[in-house]
Amino acid sequence: MAYTYKYPRPAVTADGVVITKEEFPKILLIQRGGEPFKDYWAFPGGFMEMDETIEQCAVRELEEETGIKLDLSDLTLLGVYSKVDRDPRGRTVSVAFLVEIDAPVEVKGQDDAAKAEWFGLSSAPVGAFDHEDIFNDVFKVLEERTKSNLREAIHQDQIKELEDKLKKLEGQ
């Protein structure tokens, strides 16, 4: 099927942000094998095909570039990134998905990825496109989760404290 449009259309890409659930999480990056940003580190991702959903694109690109096989249910929407100049090849909008796995799995740079490697969050060399913005959003998610876990722990401590006080009162 041929597509012709009176108005220009942006290209659409999907990025997979894979992070471990470990105490000190690791994040998966690929080193780009071609231009633009050759040799820079980025999240695995690429252009959506005309016959797939954006979620299918994310799953396909992760497998093509790193060897990781996922289900659509593994994806959580992280954000949509649409800065006008985010890709020097032309107008591109990217949808980033967060994928959380228990621990690092074996990965290998494939397709247009020269390498695929796991990095600690403090040492991740994210540099291609606007992936720094995506990386910052990952930190926001992790920070909010930490706050939520802390609130839950405080809440549980308060409940225990109240239960202990109630037992003491009942024992009098």
N, C-alpha and C positions, 0 to 999 in steps of 0.2 A: 504494500500500500504506500503510495507516495503522499507526502505532506507538503502542501504549499500554503503559505500564510502571507497575508497582506502586511502584518506587523511582526517585527522580530520577536523571537521567543528565547528566554534564557535556557541554558542547559541545566539539567538537574543531576546532582550527585548524591551519593549516600556515603557516610563515614561510619565505621564501626569502632567504638571506643571500648576496648576490652580491658577490664580491670579485675584484679583478684580480690577476694574477700578476706585475705590474710590480715593479721594485725598491722603489718606494714605492707600495704597494697603495692602491687606492681602493675604497670600499664604496658600494653603492647603497642609498639610502633614499627613502621616499616621505613626502610631507607629507600627513597625514590631512585629508580633506575634510569629515569629519563627526564627530559625537560618538560615543563618548567620545574625548577627547584631540584634538579638532579643532585643526588647525594644528601639532600636534606631529609630530616626525619619527619614523618607525618603519621596520621592515623590511617589504617587501611581503608580504602574506599575507591570509588570511581563512578563513572557515568551510568545512569539508569538507561536500560534498553527500552525500546518502545513497547515491548510485550511483557513487561514485568512491573510489579509494584515497587515502591521505594524500599519497602522492607525486604522484598526478594532481592533487590539490588544489593542491599547491605550484606545479606547472608552470602550471596554469590561472590561479592568482592572480597569479603573476609576469607572465604575458602580459596579463591584464586590467588590472593596475595600472600597468605600465611599458612594455608592448609587446615585452618580451623573450620570444622563443620558444625553449624548451628541450626536450630529450628527458629522459625519466625517468633515463637513464643519466648525465646531468649532475649529478645530486643525490648528495650525501654527507650522511648523518645527522650533524647537529651535536649535537643534544640534545633532551630532552623537558622542557618547562617547565610546572609544575603548582602553583605557589603558589596557595593558596586564594583570595586576593584580587587575582589578577593582572589581572582584567578586571571593571570595575564593572557590566557588563551581566549577569553571572552566572558560574557555575562553568565555567571554560574551561581546557582543556589544549591546549598548542600543541607541535607537533613542528617543530623548525627544521632546515632543510637548508642546507648550505654548497654554493655553486656558485662554481667558479673559472673565470674567463675570462681571456684574454690581456690585453685592454685594454678600457677603457670603450667601450661601444657607445651609439648614440643611444637615449635613453629619453624617454618622455613620460608625465606623470601622467594616468591615465585611470581610468574607473570611479569608485570612491570615493577615489581618490588625487588631491589637488589638484595636486601636483607630484611629479616623480621626478628626483632629481639624484645625481650622484657626489660623494663627499666623501673627502678625505684622512682616514686613520685618526685623526690627532690633532685633526681639526676636525669630526668627525661629531657632529651634534647629536641623538643618540638620546635620546628622552625619553618615549615612549609605553609604556604597559603595563609589563612587566618586561623590555623590550628591552635595557636596560642589562646585565642578566644574560647575555643572549644575546651581546651585543657583547663582554663580558668573556671568554666562552668562545671567541670568534673569536680574541682575543688569545692565549689559551692554546694554540690550535691553531697559530697562526703562530709563537709562541715555541718550541713543541716542534719544529716543522719547522726553524726556524733552528738549534736545538741539534743536531738530527739531521744537517743539512747541514754544520755545523761539525765534528761527529764524523767524518763521511765525509771531509771535506777533510783533517783531521788524520790519519786512517787512510791516505789516499792519499799524503800527504807522508811518513809513516813507511815505507810500502812502497817509495816512490822512494828514500828514504835507505838502506834496507836493500839494495835492488838496486844502488845506487851502491857501497856497501861491498863487496858480493859481487863486482862487476866489478873493483874494485881488488885484492881478494884473489886472484881468478883470474888477474889480470895479473902477479902477483909470481912 
